[in-house]
Amino acid sequence: MYDSETWRLTENNKRRVEATEMDALRRSSRISRKERIKNVTIRQQIGLEETIVKEIEQNQLIWYGHVQRMVEGRLPKIALKWMPKQKRARGRPKKNWVEGIRKAMNERNLNEGQWEDRKHWSLGVGQRRKTV
């Protein structure tokens, strides 16, 4: 999960990550695909509630809020706002990282500027309180 904050999750990438995750879960629980057990059933047996894609989106939102709270002159904030000068190639435009973040924010009913209130942002993202 380290550095997953910078991954660009397209629909195709999400399917690949979920398939890889389920392959690892099946192998760790020694369940063959021939047994035709549903992914939901395997998750319940193992005790996993969230998919790895949801955890990646959560990490991205946590990092996005962290960068947005930074002072304007900081390098991560400058890099986040940077836009290339040249045009993209012809064809369907590729989704960028920020568009994926905005989609994840819409799914969680988070709005621009809510990152200023850390407690509200972490609750909206789905981050649990860490216990020591």
Protein Blocks (a to p, Z undefined) as FASTA:
>chain_A
ZZklmpccdfklmmmmmmmmmmmmmmmnopafklopafklmmmmnopabdfklmmmmmmm
mmmmmmmmpcfklmklmmmmpccfbdcdedjddddfklmmmmmmmmnopaehklmmmmlm
mmmnopacddZZ
